[in-house]
Amino acid sequence: MLTILIGSHHDLDSALSSIISKSSADPERPDTESLTPADLPSLFLGTTLFAESRLIILKNFSENKSTFATLEQYLDQIDQNPDTHIVLLESKLDKRTTLYKKLKPYITEFADFSSKSLPEQLKWLTKSAETQNLTLSRPDLEFLLNWVGADQGKLLSALEKLSLAYGISTTPSRNPSRRITQDGEYLATKPVTTGLRSGDGVDGGEVYVSAQKLIQDIIPSSPEQNVFTIFNLAFTDTPATLQAIDRLALTSEPPQKFFGLISNQAFLLAALVFADRSSDPSIDVARDFAVSPFVLRSLRPLAVQLTPAQARKLLQLFAATDRDLKSTRLDPWLLIKTLLTKLPML
């Protein structure tokens, strides 16, 4: 029996609790990072003398690519053994891969909590903000969602930080000054920044701070947001772009993962360029590719500057770099830097 659940830790928690409560077996939680192909026969085909059934929970197993790739060898045995229940918990899972297509016929239960629509995400985020006595405008909610990503656990943590920064108690307050205005300003009950910047203000000795600026100041951005910043920078400021890549290279960020994320930005940008411009293309592209319209609206200033010919060249450059990353032994970060220096010259 094979179950696949996709989403953040917060998303998966209740679904997994339900599975565990319905099972008579004690859950087994192997360390998926250290699993090798040699471990899988005993893991999947082994039996226990102390229980009639087994519940094996594998978290982000797909990130251990070499071992995960051998899973297909055991699908028939897993399918034929009703006493063994395999649960794959994945933060992300590429459904376009050959392996996923081979897994699909064997899946007994599947749930993708990460595929919520933007209205569903904003509705949940609004309710969660209200529990922190925060009233955020829709633009600020979209900004927070784009800045942090769809992981609900991280979003909850971000809302808690905002509440603390504004000195707000979780006890509901009747003070109307403790509400973010439609202009995106929030009355801070205590100093939250070292100084005022454009967009902030002082009224009667009280400090007003832009909600979106505070989000940028105190909440870590998602990898996708970091990539978006670098992608936009590459078109206008090559030295700053190269410095940003050099800083990334000093971290544990895998270059292949970064390239995958920035390739997605290039693809969405090209989609906007090719879209029908008689209406708002970000809406159509967001619907077609199930992405946030906020992300696409952020790419529109770049899209209006590119011709279809330039968009095709952009995709060709990324395809060539992808081939080089897979077929050469050159430093991956060097290949990425070389690619990004070509973007201003499309």
C-alpha positions, -999 to +999 in steps of 0.1 A: +000+000+000+015+034-011+003+068+001+018+101-011+012+134+007+026+166-006+028+199+013+044+217+042+049+202+076+018+221+089-003+209+059+007+172+064+005+170+102-033+163+105-033+140+075-005+119+089-020+119+124-052+104+108-032+077+091-013+068+122-045+067+143-061+043+119-031+019+118-025-009+142+013-007+136+038+015+153+051+040+127+087+034+115+105+066+105+138+058+088+163+086+082+158+091+044+190+111+040+212+082+050+193+054+032+212+036+004+198+013-023+212-016-003+188-007+026+156-009+006+151-047+004+150-051+042+130-018+046+103-027+021+103-065+021+113-072+056+088-085+083+086-081+120+079-108+146+061-084+169+034-070+146+012-082+118+015-050+099+040-022+092+036+016+087+068+031+072+069+069+070+095+084+046+099+122+048+113+139+017+126+106+004+128+121-032+156+144-021+179+113-017+179+111-055+201+080-060+182+058-035+147+072-044+154+063-081+155+026-071+121+026-054+105+015-086+121-019-082+099-027-052+066-013-064+051-047-073+061-062-039+047-032-020+015-034-040+010-071-033+016-068+004-014-052+021+002-055+055+029-029+047+018+007+043+044+031+028+037+068+033+058+093+014+057+128+028+071+153+003+074+191+005+076+190-033+074+163-059+079+167-096+050+150-113+066+153-147+094+127-139+095+092-153+096+078-118+065+096-107+046+083-137+058+048-127+046+053-091+012+066-101-005+033-109+005+020-075-007+049-054-035+040-030-040+075-015-027+108-028-031+144-015-014+175-027-019+202-001+006+225-019-018+231-049-042+254-031-055+282-052-045+318-044-079+327-030-078+296-007-043+306+004-053+342+011-085+331+029-064+308+052-038+335+057-064+362+066-079+339+093-045+331+107-036+368+108-068+375+127-058+351+154-027+373+160-049+404+160-035+415+127-056+430+099-035+430+067-047+444+034-049+421+004-017+436-012+002+430+020-012+394+023-001+387-013+033+402-006+038+381+025+027+349+007+052+357-021+080+366+003+077+336+025+062+310+002+032+287+006+046+267+036+019+273+062+043+266+091+066+294+079+037+317+073+024+312+108+059+319+122+060+351+101+026+363+114+039+357+150+070+378+143+049+406+128+026+406+159+056+407+182+073+435+162+042+456+164+038+449+201+004+434+197-011+411+222-030+380+209-059+393+230-082+412+206-078+449+209-105+475+203-078+501+195-084+509+158-048+523+155-035+487+157-047+479+122-028+480+090-043+507+068-052+503+031-020+522+023+000+494+039+010+514+070+008+501+106+010+520+138+039+505+157+035+507+195+072+505+200+103+512+177+108+484+153+134+499+130+166+519+134+153+549+114+127+561+091+128+555+054+107+564+024+071+555+030+073+555+067+061+584+088+057+600+122+025+614+136+023+629+171+054+611+181+042+577+170+061+557+144+044+543+114+062+516+094+053+502+061+040+466+066+058+453+035+091+470+046+088+454+080+082+420+064+114+424+044+133+436+076+124+408+100+112+378+081+136+356+061+126+354+024+120+321+006+146+307-018+121+315-046+121+352-035+159+353-034+160+339-069+134+364-081+155+392-068+187+379-085+168+372-118+155+408-119+189+422-109+206+403-138+189+425-164+201+458-149+232+453-127+257+427-137+283+434-109+257+432-082+243+400-097+278+384-097+283+394-061+250+378-051+260+346-068+294+346-051+276+349-018+253+320-026+282+299-036+296+303-001+264+288+014+251+253+012+227+262-016+230+235-043+237+252-077+214+228-095+185+237-072+191+274-077+193+269-115+160+251-114+143+279-096+157+307-118+149+286-149+113+287-137+115+325-136+127+326-171+100+303-183+073+325-166+088+356-181+087+341-216+051+330-210+042+366-202+059+378-234+041+353-256+007+358-239-022+377-254-016+413-243-051+425-252-060+417-215-039+413-183-016+384-193-006+377-157-041+365-150-041+341-180-006+328-173-013+324-136-044+303-144-026+282-170+004+274-149-011+275-114+012+302-101+005+333-080-006+364-100+015+384-076+047+367-089+037+374-125+027+410-119+062+414-105+077+401-137+055+423-160+079+453-160+105+429-176+081+413-199+070+445-216+106+453-224+112+420-243+101+410-278+091+374-286+124+370-304+143+380-272+121+356-251+130+328-274+167+336-271+162+337-233+149+302-233+176+290-256+203+304-233+188+286-203+184+253-223+221+255-233+232+261-197+211+232-186+229+209-211+263+222-199+254+216-162+245+180-171+273+172-195+304+191-184+326+192-153+328+230-152+320+247-120+281+250-119+282+284-103+305+297-131+281+284-157+252+302-140+272+334-137+281+332-174+244+328-182+232+357-161+258+381-177+242+374-211+207+385-201+212+423-205+223+416-241+193+397-253 
